[in-house]
């Protein structure tokens, strides 16, 4: 699987696993999914939809950068173990930073947003109807995505690897040698699984999130305490796995892949979203009078600072390991501790910034929100084919990246808008 190599020095591409699903940056969305049971719910706010829509565009940009990072490489023997389906000779260190910054936080944030409206949705619909709706909304699009959409997307990689156009051989290779690559839809099936687990347990725990939800609401005027608790939660969810499991390892059966080291982090953030959503976004830690929200410039500046600290620590830590002054385990412990702080602050920064200054709407925002899920599902086709057609053009990496982003967002948006005019398709998108 394509899984672009992080700049994090402790990770390596394709190490030790038959299915090192190199797909983490296939990062995207759904958070893209409009939450269960929120048919015009009064707690549905513009800023949440806007944030989800923004992350969708960020996902497209993220994948658009992967052909042009300095660490990108292509494996003709099994293109799925490459860092990306298309690797260009044009490279940019700036895109290394862009890609790596995204990788640290945005999947966790997407799972958190995906959990916010779980409890209201289950209370409004009931467990059977909720599961049925999740099946239509998540599982069916996932199956279509991995069997049709990704088949269309990966063809340029097959051609670059084998130098021939043979549809039959491509399909056989796709399902055998490449082991049915999941691509960006990996997020959908994991989100579906989290939804089902929560829904099945809901009759037993439906009152359980009330206490932590009330506690969080009571801390809305204690932002530093919230930061500390959020950071400790992130550290506990991620560190035990990251210290003893290859951070780049993916596993699964067929297209049902997941990143082993982050599965508890993602599920924990999903549950955190469910707790945040219990009192309603208008009354909880993201209420209008919350100090946590009012301090959004602090969180934004801190997120940038801590990420810079993280990247600045890599060379000194490598040097200390090389000199024997620090063991690999201790260096990894230090590095990942800063990594989790970066994840925490970036999530807080985006949530509070959108709550503060992007709680607006308009025709463009509404259209992007309505079509975000579809954009996520189909964008990889346009990203890869655009990168493929730009391969032989002498152009700076940054310019190729910008062209890919603009065209991929535009075509994905337009295609989704057209498809959603059909009532049946709209039911799934």
N, C-alpha and C positions, 0 to 999 in steps of 0.2 A: 504494500500500500504506500501511497505517497504520504510522506510525513516529513515536512521540511524540518531540517535540523535547526534546533534552537542554538543560540549563541551561548547558552548556558554550558559552561565548560564540562560539567559532569555528565552531559548527555552525549550519546553517540548514535549515529544513524545505523539502523538495521542490526543492532547488536543482539546476538544470542537467541533470536526468536524466529521460528518459521514464518510467523505472521506478525512481524514487527510492523504493524499497520501504521505506516508513516503518514498519518492523516490528521494529526492533531490540529494543524493549521487549517484543515478543511473545515476549519472552524466556521461556524455559523449558526444555525439558528432556530431555535424557537422556544425558544423564547419567541421566536417568530410566531409561535402559535398563540393566537388570541385565546385568552384564558377561558377555561371551562366555566360554563354557567354564568357568564358575564353579559347576558343580553341586556345591554343598556343599564347595567348596574350602576347605581349612583356613585359607587366608589371607583369606578373606572375613570381614570384621569388622563388628560391629554399627554402629560409628560411621560407616563409609562409607555403609551403607544409610540410616542416620538423617540424615546430611548430605544425601544425594540426596533423601530424602523432604522434608526441611525446605526445600530449594531449590524443590521442586515447589510447596509451599504459598506460598513467597515469590514464585514466578512468578504464581500466582493473585492474590496481593495486589498485585503490581506492575501487572498489567493492570487490576485493580480501581481503582487510583489514577488511571489515565490520563484518565478522564472529568472529573476534578476538579482538574487542575493549572492553574496560572494561564496557562500558555502554550498550552493546548489550543485548537484551532480546527477548524472543520468546513467542508469544501468541497463544496457541493451539486453542482458540475459533475462532479466525480469524487471520490466520498467516500473512495476509497482513498488520496488524497493528503492527507487530513486527518491530524491527529495521533493520532486514535483513532476507531473507528466511531461511538461515542457521545460527545458533548461536552455537559456539563451547565453550567447557569448558575452553579451553586454551585462555588466554587473554594477551594483551600487551598494556601498557600505551604509548609506543612509537608509536603504530599504532593509538592510539587516536589522537595524535598530527598530524600524517601524514594525517589522514582522515579529521581532522578539518581544517588544513591549506588549503587543496584542496578545501573544500567546500566554503571557503570565496571568492575565485577568479575565479575558472576555468570555471564555467558556464557562467559568464559574459564575460570572454575572448573568449569562444567559439562563443557566439552570436556576439561579435565584429568582429571576423574573418569571420563569416558567412555573414556579411554585407559589407565587403571591396570591393567585386567585383560586387555589385548589379548594380550600375549606368552603368559601362561599359557593363555588360551583357544585360541590358535593351536597351541600345543604339544600341548594335550590333544586337540583335534579334528582338526587338519590343515586345510590351506587350503581345499579344496573344501567340506568340511562346514561350516567356519566361515562362508564366504561364503554358502552356502545358508541358514544360520541367520540371518545378518544381513539377508538378503533378506526372510525371513519376519518378522523382528522389527522391522526399520526401514523398508524400502522399501514393503512392502504397507500398513502403517499410515499412512505418509506419503501414498500415493496416495488412500487412503480419507479421510484427513484433509482434503486440499485439494479433493477433488471432492464430498464429501458433508458432512462436519462443518463446514467453513468456509462452505459454501453455506447451511447452517442458521444459522450464527452471524451472518453479515453482513446478513441480511434487514432488521433494524431500521434499519440505516444506509441501505439503499436506500429504505425507506419515508420516512425523514426527508428524504432528498435529493429525492425525486420526489413525495411526497404521495399516493401511490396504491398499492393492492395489486394487483399484476399479476405472477403467478408466472412466466409465460412471458417477459415483458419483463425481469424481474429476472434470470433465468438468462442471457438474452442479454447483458444489461449486465455481469453478473458475469464472463463469459468474454471480453468484448470491451472495453468502456470501462474496466472495472476491471482488465483484463488478467490474469484468473485469480489473484486474490490468494492468497498462500500462507499468511498468518497465522502463528501459532506453529509449525506443522509445518516451517518453513524449517530449524529446527535439526536435525530428523531426517534430512533428505536430505543435509545437509552432514556430519553425523556418519556417515551411511552411506557417503558418498564417502571420508571419512578412513579408515574401516574397510577399505574395498575397496583403497585405495591401499596401506595398511600390509600387508594380507593378501597382495596380489600381490607385494609386495617382500620379504615375510618369508623365503622360501627363500634369498634372497641376503643378507639382513641379520640373520638370526635370532640370530647371536651378537654383532652390533654393539652392541645396547643394554647388554650385560653390563658393559663397561668403564665407561661413564658411570654405570650403576646402582651399580657397586661404588664409584666415586668419590663419588657422593652419600651412600652409606651411611657412608663414611669421614668425611664432613663433619657427621654427625649431632650431634657434640659441638662443632661450630664454627658456631653459629647466625648470627653476624654475617657470616661469610664466605658462608654460604648465602643470606642476605638480599641481599648485594651481587651475587652471581652471578645470583640469581633476578631482581633488578631489572634488571641489564644485559641479560639475555635478553629480558625484557619490552620494554625500551626498543628493542632492536635489531629485534625482531619488529614493533613497532608504529610507531615514529617515522618511518621512511622513507616509509611509506604515508600517515600522517596529515599529514605536512608538505606533501605535493604532491598529495593527492587530497582532495576534499571529504569530511570525516569522516561526513557523513550520506548519502552516495551508495550506493544499492543497484543491482544490475544482475542480469540473468539472462534465461532464456528460459522463458516461461510461469511456472509456480509455482517453478521451480528458481532461486530468488533467493538472493543472499548480499550481505553488506555488504563492499564492496570494501576499505575501509581496514583492516578487521580480519581478513581471511581468513588472513594469515600468522600473526597473533597467535593465532588460534584453532587453527590447525594446529600451531603450535609448542607450545601448551599441551597439545594432545592427545598429541604426541610426548613432552612432559615427563612426562605421566601414564604413558605406556608405560615410560619409563625408571624412574620411581619404583616401578612395579610389579614390575620384574625381580627384586629380591631378596626380594620379599614384604613386605607392610605390617608384619609382625611383626618384620622384621629391618632395615628401611631407616631413612630419616630420620623415619618416624613410629612407630618402635619405642617401647616403654614407657620406656626409659631415655634417650631422645633429649633433649638440651638444647633443641633446637628446639621440641619438644612442651612441655617443662616451662615454657618462656617464653611460653605462650599469653596470659597477661594483658598482657605487654609488647606483643605483636603486636596484640591487640585495642585497647589504648589508642593505639598508634601509628597504627592504621588510622583511628580516629576523628579523631585530631589532624591527620593529613595530609589527610584529606578536608576538614576545616574550613579548613586552609591553602589548599587548592585553591579552595574557594568564596570564601574571603576575598581571593584574588588577582585575581578577575575584574574588579572595579570599578577597582582601581589600574591594571591592565594596559590596560583600555579607555581610561582617562584618559590614560595615557602615550602610547598610540597616537594619540588625538585631538590631543594637544599636539605630536605629532611627535617625542617624546623616545625612542620605541621603534618600530621597524618592525613591521609585522604578522607577518612571518616570525619575528623574534626573540621577539616576545610569544607566538606560537604554540609556538615551541620551548620556552620556559620553562614555559608552561602544560601542554603535553603531557608534559613531563618529570616534573612533579609528578603528572599524571594517571596515568602508568605506575607511579609509586611507590605511589599510592593503590590501583591495581589489584593490585599485588604484595602489599602489606600486608593488604588485605582477604582475598585468597585464603589467605594464610598464617594469618590470624587465624581464619577459619572452619574450616580444616582442623585446626589444632592445638587449637582449642577443642572441637570435636566429638570429636577423638581423646582429649582429656583428661577431659571431664566428660559426654559423651553416648555413651560406649561401653557402652551398656546396651540392654536390649530389654524388650519387654512386648507384650501383645496389641494395644494401639493402634499402637505403633511398627511391629510386624510387619504389621498390616493396611495401614497407610499405605504401607509399603515395597512390599508386594505389589501395591498398586493405584496407585502413584505414576505409572507410565507412562500408564495409562488416564486418570487425573485430568488429566495434562498434555494429552492428546489432546482431551478433550471439554470442558475447563473454559471455553474461550473462548465457547462457546455460552451457558453460564449467566451468565458475566460480562456479555456485551453485552446479553442480554435483561433481566437484572436492572437494569442501568444504564438501559435504555430505560424500564422500568416505573417507575423512580424519578424520571424527568425532571420530571414535573409536580407532584411532592410538595415542599412547602416544608420543607426540612430542611437542616441544616448539611452541608457537603461531607464532613467527617470521619465523620459518622454514616452517610451514604450509602455511603461507602467501606467501613466496617465491616460494614454489612448485606450489601453485595455480596460481600465476602470470605467471610463466614460461610456465606451461602447457596450460593455457587459451589463452595466446598470441600465442603460437605455433600452437595449434589446430585451433583457430579462423583464423589465418593467412593462414594456409594450406587449410582449408575448403573454405575460400573466394577465394583463388587463383584457386582452382579447379572449383568452381562455375562460376567464371568470364571467364573461357575458353569457356563458352556457350555465344554466341552473344546476345541472348535475355536477359539473366540475366545480362550481362555486361551493358546493356542499363539502368538498374536500380541501379547497383552498381558501 
